[in-house]
Amino acid sequence: MRRYVLRSVEGQAEKAVELENVDQPSVGSGDLLIRVRACSLNYRDLLMKRGLSASGGDEPVVPLSDGAGEIVEVGSNVEGWAEGDRVALTFFRDWESGPFSMRYHKAARGGSCDGVLTEYVSVPAHSVVKIPDSLSYSAAACLPCAYLTAWQALMERPAERVGPGRMLLCLGTGGVSIAALQIAKAAGAEVIITSSSDEKRRKAEALRADHTISYVENPDWDRLVHEITEKQGADQVIEVGGAGTLGCSMNSVRAGGTISLIGVLTGFQPPEESLFPLVAKAADLQGIYVGSREMFTSMIEYIVEHRISPVIDCTFGFEEAVDAYEYLESARHFGKVVIKW
């Protein structure tokens, strides 16, 4: 079978994405053999390629955490699954339910254990979820990281779930922010979204974003959030930028509100701004890292109920995986970048 691996190259900072031929994996008694049909990329995959992710493990490693496919073989001790079942894989292989534990970092797909950019993968039966007939493999492959991250931020961690009367601020138009927009609008919330692109802002409005802000034309975009919310601030902020945007996010959140810290698009360094606004507003700053299998199952039920279709910007073939990386790195995408075969 064919698979891709990330491998260090002497004298180069970035790892190479290499295609290789290997034997099809064997299936343990508690495992499932999955024929992978589609994968999607996340910003984390670029960090892995650059050697910057905290979830890195041994090399070479099969990249990408998010994939969907069909079961082609069932281990002898596995119950509840059958050949032909359509499934998506969980981001954290062993986080089934309950609170997060640092031990789950030992099996983060595409980092500390093999991912899904491969034609076949053998996985523990506890690390997949059934996908509904209403979702294609490409759509289902968008869910494990970006959509589940948004789901945990909006529906699992806050003291008050997103819903009518709540104002959400989403930074940018990448996978997590667009997922949050869709989930929040289905719940009846009001949403502000930022972007550098007028075209992307129009696309966000087509997804029912209530307000859009150009952060290029308005570098102090927190002032516009202040105006839109009648000086109250947003109830919750989906913060994907990190250090470079956290200052504006702290200014944008309301008293008693929540900032869901998800990404590091602007780097890992500490913010230069004072953290005092968090204290002055008694606001919460929550780190969000994907979610459990139990959360995944709840999210799928919600997606089916509200007929949410993951937003896919473009699709590449298996042989075009390197091009997919380059396209994601260009930041031209709106929503998700998918590889299918």
C-alpha positions as CSV (number, residue, x, y, z in Angstrom):
1,M,0.0,0.0,0.0
2,R,1.0,3.7,-0.3
3,R,1.5,6.1,2.6
4,Y,3.1,9.4,3.3
5,V,5.6,10.0,6.1
6,L,7.2,13.0,7.6
7,R,11.0,12.6,7.7
8,S,13.8,15.0,8.8
9,V,16.2,16.1,6.1
10,E,19.8,16.8,7.1
11,G,20.6,20.5,6.9
12,Q,17.0,21.5,6.6
13,A,14.7,22.9,9.2
14,E,11.5,21.5,7.6
15,K,10.7,17.9,7.3
16,A,10.0,16.2,4.0
17,V,6.6,14.8,3.1
18,E,7.6,11.5,1.4
19,L,5.5,8.9,-0.4
20,E,6.5,5.3,0.1
21,N,5.2,1.8,-0.4
22,V,4.9,-0.6,2.5
23,D,3.0,-3.7,3.5
24,Q,-0.6,-3.4,4.5
25,P,-0.8,-3.4,8.3
26,S,-2.0,-6.4,10.2
27,V,-5.0,-6.3,12.4
28,G,-4.8,-7.1,16.1
29,S,-7.6,-8.8,18.0
30,G,-9.0,-5.5,19.3
31,D,-8.4,-3.5,16.1
32,L,-10.1,-2.4,13.0
33,L,-8.5,-2.1,9.5
34,I,-9.7,1.0,7.9
35,R,-9.5,1.8,4.2
36,V,-8.9,5.6,4.4
37,R,-11.0,7.5,1.8
38,A,-10.3,11.2,2.8
39,C,-8.2,13.3,5.1
40,S,-8.2,17.0,6.0
41,L,-5.4,19.3,7.0
42,N,-5.0,21.5,10.1
43,Y,-2.6,24.3,11.0
44,R,-1.0,21.7,13.4
45,D,0.1,19.7,10.4
46,L,2.1,22.7,9.2
47,L,3.7,22.9,12.7
48,M,4.5,19.2,12.5
49,K,6.2,19.7,9.2
50,R,8.2,22.5,10.6
51,G,9.2,20.5,13.7
52,L,7.4,22.9,16.0
53,S,4.5,20.8,17.4
54,A,4.6,19.7,21.0
55,S,2.9,16.4,20.0
56,G,5.8,15.2,17.9
57,G,7.1,11.6,18.4
58,D,9.4,9.2,16.7
59,E,10.3,9.4,13.0
60,P,9.2,8.7,10.4
61,V,5.5,9.3,11.3
62,V,2.5,9.2,9.0
63,P,1.1,12.7,9.1
64,L,-2.5,14.2,9.5
65,S,-4.9,13.5,12.3
66,D,-8.2,13.8,10.5
67,G,-9.4,11.0,8.3
68,A,-12.5,9.0,7.4
69,G,-13.0,5.7,5.6
70,E,-14.6,2.3,5.7
71,I,-13.9,-0.8,7.8
72,V,-12.5,-3.6,5.7
73,E,-11.5,-6.1,8.5
74,V,-12.6,-6.5,12.1
75,G,-10.4,-7.9,14.9
76,S,-11.4,-11.2,16.5
77,N,-12.3,-9.6,19.9
78,V,-14.1,-6.6,18.5
79,E,-17.9,-6.2,18.9
80,G,-20.3,-3.6,17.6
81,W,-18.4,-3.0,14.3
82,A,-18.7,-4.7,10.9
83,E,-17.0,-4.7,7.5
84,G,-18.4,-1.8,5.4
85,D,-19.1,0.5,8.4
86,R,-18.3,4.1,7.6
87,V,-16.1,5.7,10.3
88,A,-14.0,8.8,11.3
89,L,-11.0,8.5,13.5
90,T,-10.5,10.4,16.7
91,F,-7.7,12.9,17.0
92,F,-6.5,11.5,20.4
93,R,-6.5,7.8,19.9
94,D,-7.1,6.9,23.6
95,W,-9.3,9.8,24.9
96,E,-12.6,8.1,25.1
97,S,-14.5,10.2,27.7
98,G,-14.0,12.3,30.8
99,P,-11.6,15.2,31.4
100,F,-8.4,15.6,29.5
101,S,-5.2,14.0,30.8
102,M,-1.6,14.6,29.7
103,R,-1.3,10.8,29.0
104,Y,-3.4,11.3,25.9
105,H,-0.6,13.3,24.3
106,K,1.2,9.9,23.8
107,A,-1.2,9.0,21.0
108,A,-2.1,12.2,19.1
109,R,-2.5,11.1,15.5
110,G,-0.1,12.5,13.0
111,G,2.3,13.5,15.8
112,S,3.1,11.1,18.6
113,C,1.5,8.2,16.7
114,D,0.9,7.5,13.0
115,G,-1.8,9.5,11.3
116,V,-4.1,9.0,8.4
117,L,-2.4,10.1,5.2
118,T,-2.2,6.4,4.1
119,E,-4.3,4.0,2.1
120,Y,-4.9,1.7,5.1
121,V,-4.6,2.0,8.8
122,S,-5.1,-0.4,11.7
123,V,-6.5,1.2,14.8
124,P,-8.0,0.3,18.2
125,A,-11.8,-0.2,17.9
126,H,-12.3,2.4,20.7
127,S,-10.7,5.2,18.5
128,V,-13.3,5.5,15.8
129,V,-16.9,6.9,15.6
130,K,-19.6,6.0,13.1
131,I,-20.4,8.7,10.5
132,P,-23.9,9.3,9.2
133,D,-25.0,8.6,5.7
134,S,-25.7,12.3,5.2
135,L,-21.9,13.0,5.3
136,S,-19.5,12.2,2.6
137,Y,-16.0,10.8,3.5
138,S,-14.6,14.3,2.7
139,A,-17.0,16.0,5.0
140,A,-16.5,13.5,7.8
141,A,-12.7,14.0,7.5
142,C,-13.1,17.6,8.4
143,L,-14.6,16.8,11.8
144,P,-12.0,15.2,14.1
145,C,-9.9,18.3,14.9
146,A,-11.4,21.6,13.7
147,Y,-15.0,20.9,14.2
148,L,-14.6,19.0,17.5
149,T,-12.3,21.8,18.8
150,A,-15.1,24.3,18.1
151,W,-17.7,22.0,19.6
152,Q,-15.8,21.6,22.9
153,A,-15.2,25.4,23.1
154,L,-18.8,26.2,22.5
155,M,-20.8,23.3,24.0
156,E,-18.7,21.4,26.5
157,R,-16.4,23.8,28.4
158,P,-18.2,27.1,28.9
159,A,-20.3,27.7,32.0
160,E,-23.1,28.7,29.5
161,R,-23.4,27.0,26.1
162,V,-23.6,29.2,23.0
163,G,-27.2,29.9,22.1
164,P,-29.8,32.7,21.7
165,G,-28.8,35.9,23.2
166,R,-25.1,35.1,23.2
167,M,-22.6,37.0,21.1
168,L,-19.6,35.0,19.7
169,L,-16.5,36.5,18.2
170,C,-14.5,34.3,15.8
171,L,-11.0,35.2,14.6
172,G,-10.3,34.5,11.0
173,T,-12.0,32.1,8.5
174,G,-9.9,28.9,8.9
175,G,-11.4,25.5,9.9
176,V,-12.0,26.1,13.6
177,S,-13.5,29.6,13.2
178,I,-15.9,28.5,10.4
179,A,-16.9,25.4,12.3
180,A,-17.6,27.7,15.3
181,L,-19.7,30.0,13.1
182,Q,-21.8,27.1,11.8
183,I,-22.3,25.5,15.3
184,A,-23.2,28.9,16.9
185,K,-25.6,30.0,14.2
186,A,-27.4,26.6,14.4
187,A,-27.8,27.3,18.1
188,G,-29.3,30.7,17.5
189,A,-26.3,32.9,18.6
190,E,-25.1,36.1,17.0
191,V,-21.6,35.9,15.5
192,I,-18.9,38.4,14.6
193,I,-16.1,37.2,12.4
194,T,-12.8,38.8,11.3
195,S,-10.9,38.4,8.1
196,S,-8.2,40.0,6.0
197,S,-10.2,39.3,2.8
198,D,-13.3,41.0,1.5
199,E,-14.2,37.8,-0.4
200,K,-13.9,35.7,2.7
201,R,-16.0,38.1,4.6
202,R,-18.7,37.7,2.0
203,K,-18.5,34.0,2.2
204,A,-18.9,34.2,6.0
205,E,-22.0,36.4,5.6
206,A,-23.4,33.7,3.3
207,L,-23.0,31.3,6.2
208,R,-25.1,33.8,8.3
209,A,-22.3,35.7,10.1
210,D,-24.1,38.7,11.6
211,H,-21.1,41.1,11.5
212,T,-17.7,40.9,9.7
213,I,-14.6,43.0,10.3
214,S,-11.6,43.5,8.2
215,Y,-8.6,43.4,10.5
216,V,-6.4,44.8,7.7
217,E,-8.5,48.0,7.5
218,N,-9.1,48.0,11.2
219,P,-6.0,46.8,13.1
220,D,-7.6,47.9,16.3
221,W,-10.6,45.7,15.6
222,D,-11.5,45.4,19.2
223,R,-12.9,48.9,19.0
224,L,-15.4,47.8,16.4
225,V,-16.3,44.8,18.5
226,H,-16.9,47.3,21.3
227,E,-19.2,49.3,19.0
228,I,-21.1,46.3,17.7
229,T,-21.8,45.0,21.1
230,E,-22.9,48.4,22.5
231,K,-19.8,48.6,24.7
232,Q,-20.6,45.2,26.4
233,G,-18.1,43.0,24.6
234,A,-18.6,39.5,23.2
235,D,-19.7,36.7,25.5
236,Q,-17.1,34.4,24.0
237,V,-14.0,34.7,21.7
238,I,-12.7,31.9,19.5
239,E,-9.0,32.9,19.8
240,V,-6.9,31.1,17.1
241,G,-4.1,33.7,16.8
242,G,-2.4,33.5,20.1
243,A,0.1,36.1,21.3
244,G,-0.4,38.5,18.4
245,T,-4.2,38.8,18.9
246,L,-4.8,38.0,22.5
247,G,-4.6,41.6,23.5
248,C,-7.5,42.6,21.3
249,S,-9.4,39.5,22.3
250,M,-9.1,40.5,26.0
251,N,-10.4,44.0,25.1
252,S,-13.2,42.4,23.1
253,V,-14.6,39.9,25.7
254,R,-17.3,41.1,28.0
255,A,-17.1,41.1,31.8
256,G,-17.5,37.5,33.0
257,G,-17.0,36.2,29.4
258,T,-14.8,33.5,28.0
259,I,-11.8,33.4,25.7
260,S,-11.3,30.0,24.2
261,L,-7.6,29.8,23.4
262,I,-7.1,27.4,20.5
263,G,-4.4,28.3,18.1
264,V,-1.0,29.9,17.8
265,L,-1.2,31.3,14.3
266,T,0.9,34.4,15.4
267,G,3.5,32.4,17.2
268,F,4.3,30.9,20.6
269,Q,5.8,33.9,22.4
270,P,4.1,35.4,25.4
271,P,1.8,38.4,24.6
272,E,3.3,41.8,25.1
273,E,0.0,43.2,26.4
274,S,-0.9,43.2,30.1
275,L,-3.1,40.3,31.2
276,F,-4.9,42.6,33.7
277,P,-8.0,42.9,31.5
278,L,-8.7,39.3,32.4
279,V,-8.7,40.1,36.0
280,A,-10.5,43.4,35.7
281,K,-13.3,41.7,33.7
282,A,-13.3,38.5,35.8
283,A,-13.1,36.7,32.4
284,D,-12.1,33.1,31.7
285,L,-9.2,32.1,29.5
286,Q,-9.6,28.4,28.6
287,G,-7.2,26.3,26.7
288,I,-9.1,24.0,24.2
289,Y,-7.4,21.0,22.7
290,V,-9.8,19.0,20.4
291,G,-12.0,16.7,22.4
292,S,-12.9,13.1,23.4
293,R,-14.6,10.4,21.5
294,E,-17.7,10.9,23.6
295,M,-17.8,14.6,22.6
296,F,-17.3,13.6,19.0
297,T,-20.4,11.4,19.1
298,S,-22.5,14.2,20.7
299,M,-21.2,16.6,18.0
300,I,-22.2,14.3,15.2
301,E,-25.7,14.0,16.6
302,Y,-25.9,17.9,16.6
303,I,-24.6,18.1,13.0
304,V,-27.2,15.7,11.8
305,E,-30.0,17.4,13.7
306,H,-29.1,20.8,12.3
307,R,-28.0,19.6,8.9
308,I,-24.6,21.2,9.1
309,S,-22.3,20.6,6.2
310,P,-18.6,21.1,6.8
311,V,-17.2,23.9,4.6
312,I,-14.5,22.6,2.2
313,D,-12.4,25.1,0.3
314,C,-10.8,22.7,-2.1
315,T,-9.9,19.1,-2.6
316,F,-6.6,17.5,-3.7
317,G,-5.9,13.9,-4.8
318,F,-3.7,11.5,-2.9
319,E,-0.7,12.1,-5.2
320,E,-1.2,15.9,-4.6
321,A,-0.6,15.8,-0.9
322,V,2.4,18.1,-1.0
323,D,0.3,20.6,-3.0
324,A,-2.3,20.5,-0.3
325,Y,0.3,21.4,2.3
326,E,1.4,24.3,0.2
327,Y,-2.1,25.6,-0.3
328,L,-2.9,25.5,3.4
329,E,0.4,27.3,4.1
330,S,-0.7,30.1,1.6
331,A,-3.6,30.9,3.9
332,R,-5.9,31.3,0.9
333,H,-8.4,28.8,2.2
334,F,-11.8,29.4,3.6
335,G,-12.8,26.5,5.8
336,K,-11.1,23.1,5.3
337,V,-8.5,21.7,2.8
338,V,-9.2,18.0,1.9
339,I,-7.2,15.2,0.3
340,K,-9.4,12.3,-1.0
341,W,-8.9,9.2,-3.1
